[in-house]
Amino acid sequence: MGIKFAILTFPGTNCERDMYHCITDELRQQAEFICHDESCINALDPFDVILLPGGSSYGDIPAPGVMAVTTGIFSALRKAAEEGKLIFGVCNGFQILVAAGLLPGSLLCNTMSRFICKTTPIKIVRNDSAFTNQYEAGQVVNYPIAHMHGRYHCDDATLHQLQQNGQILFTYEDNPNDSTANIAGITNKAGNILGMMPHPERAVDMLLGNADGLPLFKSIVSA
């Protein structure tokens, strides 16, 4: 029957089609869009994996991710998180997961106070997770980034916990936004929730010149 993915959409989401293409065309798995105003606590029960794509939910007002957390779908998302389902947030999706307290730290404006859009080298720190098992540990891949508020920040105590628990899965090789400890992507302590600023879903087809992101999604299916 395959794996069934839910792709959550909010007003301002703009990367949901990228995710859908990756899941249905590249992986040949099932995917369905789930609207932010779905208030049934069991709305995500039929799905194995929940994806939060990029964009600018609610125009990033008053801050990225804050308004999305107040929507109806979050009761179902929190339930899915507690049940240990795999949840993956990219860019604005990462911001939403942090705003919801499902991932630690905060995402601040880039140090240079401008939007960054380019492809950048990313290091796979660990390959024994549900999200990286199709990579090699230490492998360097190229993912696109496109963000204004992408600078990951946390205090020293939180950073120590992330390092001790092996929650840092991705780091920048050439830190574009001055993120703490070069962090590009982290999981929760349980390892079932991943948030990252780079866009692996934009690097899944050689027609675009880069398929380095495809193993991440294959890792999810494998897990």
BATOR-681060 format. One record per residue (C-alpha): residue number from 1; residue in one letter; x, y, z. Coordinates in Angstrom, 3 decimals. Layout:
BEGIN
{nr:NUM; rest:a; x:X; y:Y; z:Z} .
...
***
This chain:
BEGIN
{nr:1; rest:m; x:0.000; y:0.000; z:0.000} .
{nr:2; rest:g; x:2.962; y:2.317; z:0.440} .
{nr:3; rest:i; x:3.451; y:5.291; z:2.709} .
{nr:4; rest:k; x:0.805; y:7.988; z:3.025} .
{nr:5; rest:f; x:2.011; y:11.578; z:3.417} .
{nr:6; rest:a; x:-0.010; y:14.561; z:4.642} .
{nr:7; rest:i; x:1.142; y:17.951; z:3.330} .
{nr:8; rest:l; x:-0.125; y:20.738; z:5.592} .
{nr:9; rest:t; x:-0.999; y:24.045; z:3.942} .
{nr:10; rest:f; x:-1.485; y:27.477; z:5.503} .
{nr:11; rest:p; x:-2.311; y:30.871; z:3.964} .
{nr:12; rest:g; x:1.034; y:31.873; z:2.438} .
{nr:13; rest:t; x:2.403; y:28.343; z:1.943} .
{nr:14; rest:n; x:4.088; y:28.204; z:-1.480} .
{nr:15; rest:c; x:6.185; y:25.026; z:-1.605} .
{nr:16; rest:e; x:3.430; y:22.437; z:-1.252} .
{nr:17; rest:r; x:3.554; y:21.498; z:-4.949} .
{nr:18; rest:d; x:7.286; y:20.817; z:-4.715} .
{nr:19; rest:m; x:6.596; y:18.406; z:-1.857} .
{nr:20; rest:y; x:3.725; y:16.760; z:-3.733} .
{nr:21; rest:h; x:5.855; y:16.233; z:-6.842} .
{nr:22; rest:c; x:8.623; y:14.681; z:-4.762} .
{nr:23; rest:i; x:6.306; y:12.254; z:-2.978} .
{nr:24; rest:t; x:4.036; y:11.218; z:-5.837} .
{nr:25; rest:d; x:6.262; y:11.470; z:-8.935} .
{nr:26; rest:e; x:9.710; y:10.673; z:-7.554} .
{nr:27; rest:l; x:8.855; y:8.249; z:-4.722} .
{nr:28; rest:r; x:5.566; y:6.893; z:-6.118} .
{nr:29; rest:q; x:3.916; y:7.228; z:-2.698} .
{nr:30; rest:q; x:0.569; y:8.717; z:-1.698} .
{nr:31; rest:a; x:0.236; y:12.382; z:-0.706} .
{nr:32; rest:e; x:-2.723; y:14.549; z:0.241} .
{nr:33; rest:f; x:-3.018; y:18.254; z:1.053} .
{nr:34; rest:i; x:-4.515; y:18.989; z:4.472} .
{nr:35; rest:c; x:-5.801; y:22.512; z:5.101} .
{nr:36; rest:h; x:-4.802; y:24.518; z:8.171} .
{nr:37; rest:d; x:-8.419; y:24.944; z:9.305} .
{nr:38; rest:e; x:-9.083; y:21.218; z:9.695} .
{nr:39; rest:s; x:-10.037; y:21.052; z:13.388} .
{nr:40; rest:c; x:-10.697; y:17.334; z:13.871} .
{nr:41; rest:i; x:-8.127; y:15.961; z:16.323} .
{nr:42; rest:n; x:-8.048; y:12.720; z:14.325} .
{nr:43; rest:a; x:-7.494; y:14.438; z:10.949} .
{nr:44; rest:l; x:-3.944; y:13.108; z:10.605} .
{nr:45; rest:d; x:-4.651; y:9.573; z:11.835} .
{nr:46; rest:p; x:-4.732; y:8.071; z:8.292} .
{nr:47; rest:f; x:-1.237; y:9.360; z:7.501} .
{nr:48; rest:d; x:2.189; y:7.893; z:8.214} .
{nr:49; rest:v; x:4.225; y:11.085; z:7.676} .
{nr:50; rest:i; x:3.313; y:14.769; z:8.043} .
{nr:51; rest:l; x:5.106; y:17.420; z:5.966} .
{nr:52; rest:l; x:5.121; y:21.176; z:6.650} .
{nr:53; rest:p; x:6.371; y:22.893; z:3.487} .
{nr:54; rest:g; x:7.990; y:26.280; z:3.050} .
{nr:55; rest:g; x:6.501; y:29.662; z:2.280} .
{nr:56; rest:s; x:5.439; y:32.614; z:4.401} .
{nr:57; rest:s; x:2.459; y:31.509; z:6.439} .
{nr:58; rest:y; x:0.269; y:34.501; z:7.273} .
{nr:59; rest:g; x:2.878; y:36.753; z:5.676} .
{nr:60; rest:d; x:5.316; y:36.033; z:8.533} .
{nr:61; rest:i; x:3.205; y:38.378; z:10.713} .
{nr:62; rest:p; x:3.806; y:39.053; z:13.551} .
{nr:63; rest:a; x:6.720; y:36.632; z:13.175} .
{nr:64; rest:p; x:7.335; y:33.527; z:11.037} .
{nr:65; rest:g; x:5.237; y:30.555; z:12.141} .
{nr:66; rest:v; x:3.435; y:32.249; z:15.016} .
{nr:67; rest:m; x:-0.042; y:32.478; z:13.483} .
{nr:68; rest:a; x:0.118; y:29.000; z:11.961} .
{nr:69; rest:v; x:0.396; y:27.503; z:15.438} .
{nr:70; rest:t; x:-3.040; y:28.883; z:16.358} .
{nr:71; rest:t; x:-4.881; y:27.092; z:13.542} .
{nr:72; rest:g; x:-7.216; y:24.120; z:13.892} .
{nr:73; rest:i; x:-4.854; y:21.498; z:12.485} .
{nr:74; rest:f; x:-2.470; y:21.834; z:15.416} .
{nr:75; rest:s; x:-4.468; y:19.647; z:17.783} .
{nr:76; rest:a; x:-4.078; y:16.830; z:15.264} .
{nr:77; rest:l; x:-0.401; y:17.657; z:14.674} .
{nr:78; rest:r; x:0.423; y:17.547; z:18.371} .
{nr:79; rest:k; x:-1.397; y:14.220; z:18.628} .
{nr:80; rest:a; x:0.653; y:12.855; z:15.722} .
{nr:81; rest:a; x:3.852; y:14.081; z:17.385} .
{nr:82; rest:e; x:2.959; y:12.361; z:20.659} .
{nr:83; rest:e; x:2.223; y:9.144; z:18.773} .
{nr:84; rest:g; x:5.727; y:9.229; z:17.290} .
{nr:85; rest:k; x:4.738; y:9.770; z:13.668} .
{nr:86; rest:l; x:7.415; y:11.272; z:11.444} .
{nr:87; rest:i; x:6.997; y:15.030; z:11.022} .
{nr:88; rest:f; x:9.197; y:17.070; z:8.695} .
{nr:89; rest:g; x:9.155; y:20.873; z:8.431} .
{nr:90; rest:v; x:11.148; y:22.771; z:5.788} .
{nr:91; rest:c; x:11.964; y:26.502; z:6.020} .
{nr:92; rest:n; x:8.662; y:28.061; z:7.141} .
{nr:93; rest:g; x:7.699; y:24.564; z:8.283} .
{nr:94; rest:f; x:10.782; y:24.591; z:10.545} .
{nr:95; rest:q; x:9.788; y:28.024; z:11.840} .
{nr:96; rest:i; x:6.294; y:26.710; z:12.613} .
{nr:97; rest:l; x:7.617; y:23.683; z:14.509} .
{nr:98; rest:v; x:9.879; y:25.927; z:16.585} .
{nr:99; rest:a; x:7.070; y:28.419; z:17.256} .
{nr:100; rest:a; x:4.922; y:25.504; z:18.424} .
{nr:101; rest:g; x:7.585; y:24.309; z:20.845} .
{nr:102; rest:l; x:7.919; y:20.980; z:19.044} .
{nr:103; rest:l; x:11.567; y:21.818; z:18.368} .
{nr:104; rest:p; x:13.901; y:23.876; z:20.600} .
{nr:105; rest:g; x:15.554; y:27.209; z:19.855} .
{nr:106; rest:s; x:14.458; y:30.088; z:17.657} .
{nr:107; rest:l; x:14.870; y:31.306; z:14.081} .
{nr:108; rest:l; x:16.042; y:34.897; z:13.757} .
{nr:109; rest:c; x:16.625; y:37.296; z:10.893} .
{nr:110; rest:n; x:19.789; y:36.571; z:8.913} .
{nr:111; rest:t; x:22.776; y:38.518; z:10.232} .
{nr:112; rest:m; x:23.041; y:40.511; z:7.005} .
{nr:113; rest:s; x:19.300; y:41.373; z:7.282} .
{nr:114; rest:r; x:18.426; y:40.297; z:3.772} .
{nr:115; rest:f; x:16.798; y:37.408; z:1.943} .
{nr:116; rest:i; x:19.197; y:34.680; z:0.823} .
{nr:117; rest:c; x:18.418; y:32.473; z:-2.180} .
{nr:118; rest:k; x:21.132; y:30.136; z:-3.434} .
{nr:119; rest:t; x:22.381; y:26.553; z:-3.346} .
{nr:120; rest:t; x:24.751; y:25.818; z:-0.497} .
{nr:121; rest:p; x:26.768; y:22.804; z:0.735} .
{nr:122; rest:i; x:25.257; y:20.917; z:3.665} .
{nr:123; rest:k; x:26.958; y:18.252; z:5.784} .
{nr:124; rest:i; x:25.112; y:15.111; z:6.896} .
{nr:125; rest:v; x:26.150; y:14.856; z:10.542} .
{nr:126; rest:r; x:24.465; y:11.519; z:11.257} .
{nr:127; rest:n; x:23.120; y:8.809; z:8.970} .
{nr:128; rest:d; x:21.417; y:6.651; z:11.583} .
{nr:129; rest:s; x:18.173; y:8.637; z:11.721} .
{nr:130; rest:a; x:14.793; y:8.210; z:10.056} .
{nr:131; rest:f; x:15.663; y:11.162; z:7.819} .
{nr:132; rest:t; x:19.278; y:10.437; z:6.811} .
{nr:133; rest:n; x:19.678; y:6.658; z:6.558} .
{nr:134; rest:q; x:20.231; y:6.815; z:2.781} .
{nr:135; rest:y; x:23.241; y:9.133; z:3.130} .
{nr:136; rest:e; x:26.756; y:8.570; z:4.405} .
{nr:137; rest:a; x:27.788; y:10.161; z:7.692} .
{nr:138; rest:g; x:29.918; y:13.188; z:6.893} .
{nr:139; rest:q; x:28.663; y:13.359; z:3.308} .
{nr:140; rest:v; x:28.367; y:16.862; z:1.851} .
{nr:141; rest:v; x:25.332; y:17.548; z:-0.343} .
{nr:142; rest:n; x:23.983; y:20.647; z:-2.055} .
{nr:143; rest:y; x:20.563; y:21.992; z:-1.087} .
{nr:144; rest:p; x:18.879; y:25.251; z:-2.094} .
{nr:145; rest:i; x:18.126; y:27.787; z:0.628} .
{nr:146; rest:a; x:15.621; y:30.641; z:0.432} .
{nr:147; rest:h; x:14.967; y:32.522; z:3.637} .
{nr:148; rest:m; x:15.088; y:35.803; z:5.503} .
{nr:149; rest:h; x:14.534; y:34.509; z:9.048} .
{nr:150; rest:g; x:16.727; y:31.434; z:8.846} .
{nr:151; rest:r; x:19.391; y:32.015; z:11.486} .
{nr:152; rest:y; x:19.020; y:29.206; z:14.001} .
{nr:153; rest:h; x:19.745; y:30.364; z:17.540} .
{nr:154; rest:c; x:19.769; y:28.650; z:20.921} .
{nr:155; rest:d; x:21.448; y:29.195; z:24.277} .
{nr:156; rest:d; x:24.496; y:27.238; z:25.386} .
{nr:157; rest:a; x:22.491; y:24.801; z:27.507} .
{nr:158; rest:t; x:20.192; y:23.944; z:24.606} .
{nr:159; rest:l; x:23.136; y:23.569; z:22.223} .
{nr:160; rest:h; x:24.803; y:21.185; z:24.665} .
{nr:161; rest:q; x:21.628; y:19.076; z:24.820} .
{nr:162; rest:l; x:21.331; y:19.022; z:21.022} .
{nr:163; rest:q; x:24.920; y:17.842; z:20.729} .
{nr:164; rest:q; x:24.691; y:15.303; z:23.555} .
{nr:165; rest:n; x:21.451; y:13.810; z:22.227} .
{nr:166; rest:g; x:22.604; y:13.702; z:18.609} .
{nr:167; rest:q; x:19.763; y:15.983; z:17.514} .
{nr:168; rest:i; x:21.837; y:17.944; z:14.978} .
{nr:169; rest:l; x:21.447; y:16.163; z:11.633} .
{nr:170; rest:f; x:22.526; y:18.870; z:9.174} .
{nr:171; rest:t; x:25.109; y:21.639; z:9.350} .
{nr:172; rest:y; x:26.198; y:24.323; z:6.895} .
{nr:173; rest:e; x:29.652; y:23.936; z:5.406} .
{nr:174; rest:d; x:29.708; y:27.667; z:4.600} .
{nr:175; rest:n; x:27.338; y:29.181; z:7.152} .
{nr:176; rest:p; x:25.231; y:31.665; z:5.129} .
{nr:177; rest:n; x:23.255; y:33.200; z:7.986} .
{nr:178; rest:d; x:25.427; y:32.895; z:11.123} .
{nr:179; rest:s; x:23.356; y:30.071; z:12.614} .
{nr:180; rest:t; x:24.544; y:28.785; z:15.983} .
{nr:181; rest:a; x:27.119; y:25.994; z:15.532} .
{nr:182; rest:n; x:26.430; y:26.060; z:11.747} .
{nr:183; rest:i; x:23.109; y:24.309; z:12.394} .
{nr:184; rest:a; x:20.926; y:23.755; z:9.327} .
{nr:185; rest:g; x:18.560; y:21.098; z:10.683} .
{nr:186; rest:i; x:17.663; y:19.458; z:13.999} .
{nr:187; rest:t; x:15.311; y:16.846; z:15.422} .
{nr:188; rest:n; x:13.458; y:16.609; z:18.700} .
{nr:189; rest:k; x:14.955; y:14.333; z:21.351} .
{nr:190; rest:a; x:12.791; y:11.400; z:20.248} .
{nr:191; rest:g; x:14.050; y:11.785; z:16.686} .
{nr:192; rest:n; x:10.656; y:11.685; z:14.954} .
{nr:193; rest:i; x:10.419; y:15.443; z:14.208} .
{nr:194; rest:l; x:12.866; y:17.166; z:11.861} .
{nr:195; rest:g; x:13.071; y:20.854; z:11.038} .
{nr:196; rest:m; x:15.540; y:22.375; z:8.585} .
{nr:197; rest:m; x:15.941; y:25.626; z:6.667} .
{nr:198; rest:p; x:17.385; y:24.226; z:3.388} .
{nr:199; rest:h; x:14.959; y:22.874; z:0.766} .
{nr:200; rest:p; x:15.752; y:19.238; z:-0.129} .
{nr:201; rest:e; x:12.413; y:19.003; z:-1.989} .
{nr:202; rest:r; x:13.846; y:21.452; z:-4.528} .
{nr:203; rest:a; x:16.726; y:19.059; z:-5.234} .
{nr:204; rest:v; x:15.063; y:15.786; z:-6.208} .
{nr:205; rest:d; x:15.295; y:15.785; z:-10.009} .
{nr:206; rest:m; x:18.342; y:16.104; z:-12.270} .
{nr:207; rest:l; x:16.206; y:18.184; z:-14.627} .
{nr:208; rest:l; x:16.860; y:20.899; z:-12.038} .
{nr:209; rest:g; x:20.546; y:20.000; z:-11.958} .
{nr:210; rest:n; x:20.546; y:18.446; z:-8.496} .
{nr:211; rest:a; x:18.996; y:15.371; z:-6.874} .
{nr:212; rest:d; x:20.877; y:15.523; z:-3.564} .
{nr:213; rest:g; x:17.628; y:15.926; z:-1.622} .
{nr:214; rest:l; x:15.983; y:12.743; z:-2.858} .
{nr:215; rest:p; x:17.807; y:10.393; z:-0.425} .
{nr:216; rest:l; x:16.253; y:12.315; z:2.487} .
{nr:217; rest:f; x:12.760; y:11.396; z:1.312} .
{nr:218; rest:k; x:13.889; y:7.856; z:0.498} .
{nr:219; rest:s; x:15.195; y:7.668; z:4.050} .
{nr:220; rest:i; x:11.725; y:8.497; z:5.377} .
{nr:221; rest:v; x:10.160; y:5.744; z:3.247} .
{nr:222; rest:s; x:12.858; y:3.307; z:4.363} .
{nr:223; rest:a; x:12.292; y:4.178; z:8.012} .
***
